[in-house]
């Protein structure tokens, strides 16, 4: 009798482990499929993996997740730039580009919030107009990043290089979010 209980317990444990592995594998497939359209796939997969169980195969959920993650990243970068400015660690010819960069990224955050708001209220009647608005706003966010980076072209000094790298990384998030939105626009609202 004791051997039977041990055997059943072992069998149950193996079944649970197999189920966990298959769940983890299908979650990985969901995020890999969603990120297949992005330019920065590894970044996409690493940052969006937590959304796999809820987004699954829904292009609208993946687009919302991509924009949400981009908002968080852009806010972090903007906060970093404000700290650099407030502590006056950026001197000389980078003072004005730093201020311009902060302004650009604050505008980007507004555009991202607008995009997320529309993504949350998608409807069949206005779908293509909504998608047009969102792609326009996300393209404007990329332009904001590029404008910021223009002030830090060929950076001299550790601080200027760090600013450039952080803003550049933030633009990668935006690029990925735009790709996910474009995937939603081509797949249509019916597939969400």
DAPE-V841335 format. One record per backbone hydrogen bond with DSSP energy under -0.5 kcal/mol. CO is the residue of the C=O (numbers start at 1). NH is the residue of the N-H. E is the energy in kcal/mol with one decimal. If there is no record, write none. Layout:
BEGIN
[[CO,NH,E] [CO,NH,E]]
END
This chain:
BEGIN
[[1,5,-1.9] [2,6,-2.3] [3,7,-2.5] [4,8,-2.8] [5,9,-2.5] [6,10,-2.6] [7,11,-2.5] [8,12,-2.5] [9,13,-2.4] [10,14,-2.4] [11,15,-2.0] [12,16,-2.3] [13,17,-2.4] [14,18,-2.3] [15,19,-2.3] [16,20,-2.5] [17,21,-2.3] [18,22,-2.3] [19,23,-2.4] [20,24,-2.6] [21,25,-2.4] [22,26,-2.4] [23,27,-2.2] [24,28,-2.0] [25,29,-2.1] [26,30,-2.1] [27,31,-2.0] [28,32,-2.3] [29,33,-2.5] [30,34,-2.5] [31,35,-2.6] [32,36,-0.6] [33,36,-0.8] [34,37,-0.8] [35,38,-1.8] [39,41,-0.8] [40,44,-2.3] [41,45,-3.3] [42,46,-2.6] [43,47,-2.3] [44,48,-2.5] [45,49,-1.3] [48,51,-2.2] [49,52,-1.9] [51,54,-0.7] [51,55,-3.3] [52,56,-1.8] [55,58,-3.0] [57,59,-0.8] [58,62,-2.2] [59,63,-2.4] [60,64,-2.3] [61,65,-2.4] [62,66,-2.7] [63,67,-2.4] [64,68,-2.7] [65,69,-2.6] [66,70,-1.8] [67,71,-2.3] [68,72,-2.1] [69,73,-2.3] [70,74,-2.7] [71,75,-2.5] [72,76,-2.1] [73,77,-2.3] [74,78,-2.4] [75,79,-2.6] [76,80,-2.3] [77,81,-2.5] [78,82,-2.3] [79,83,-2.1] [80,84,-2.4] [81,85,-2.3] [82,86,-3.0] [83,87,-2.4] [84,89,-1.7] [84,90,-0.7] [85,88,-1.0] [89,91,-0.6] [91,94,-1.2] [92,95,-1.5] [93,97,-0.5] [94,98,-2.1] [95,99,-1.9] [96,100,-2.7] [97,101,-2.4] [98,102,-2.3] [99,103,-2.1] [100,104,-2.5] [101,105,-2.6] [102,106,-2.2] [103,107,-2.0] [104,108,-2.2] [105,109,-2.2] [106,110,-1.7] [107,111,-2.3] [108,112,-2.6] [109,113,-2.5] [110,114,-2.3] [111,115,-2.2] [112,116,-2.6] [113,117,-2.5] [114,118,-1.9] [115,119,-2.5] [116,120,-1.8] [118,121,-1.3] [119,122,-0.8] [123,127,-0.7] [124,127,-0.5] [126,130,-3.0] [127,131,-2.7] [128,132,-2.0] [129,133,-2.3] [130,134,-2.6] [131,135,-2.6] [132,136,-1.9] [133,137,-2.6] [134,138,-2.8] [135,139,-2.0] [136,140,-2.0] [137,141,-1.8] [138,142,-2.0] [139,143,-2.0] [140,144,-2.3] [141,145,-2.2] [142,146,-2.5] [143,147,-2.7] [144,148,-2.1] [145,149,-2.7] [146,150,-1.8] [147,151,-0.8] [148,151,-1.0] [149,152,-1.6] [150,153,-1.0] [152,155,-0.7] [157,161,-1.9] [158,162,-2.3] [159,163,-2.4] [160,164,-2.4] [161,165,-2.6] [162,166,-2.4] [163,167,-2.5] [164,168,-2.6] [165,169,-2.4] [166,170,-2.0] [167,171,-1.9] [168,172,-1.2] [169,173,-1.4] [170,174,-1.7] [171,175,-2.5] [172,176,-2.3] [173,177,-2.5] [174,178,-2.6] [175,179,-2.0] [176,180,-2.2] [177,181,-2.2] [178,182,-2.6] [179,183,-2.0] [180,184,-1.9] [181,185,-2.6] [182,186,-2.0] [183,187,-2.0] [184,188,-2.3] [188,191,-0.8] [189,192,-1.6] [191,59,-0.6]]
END
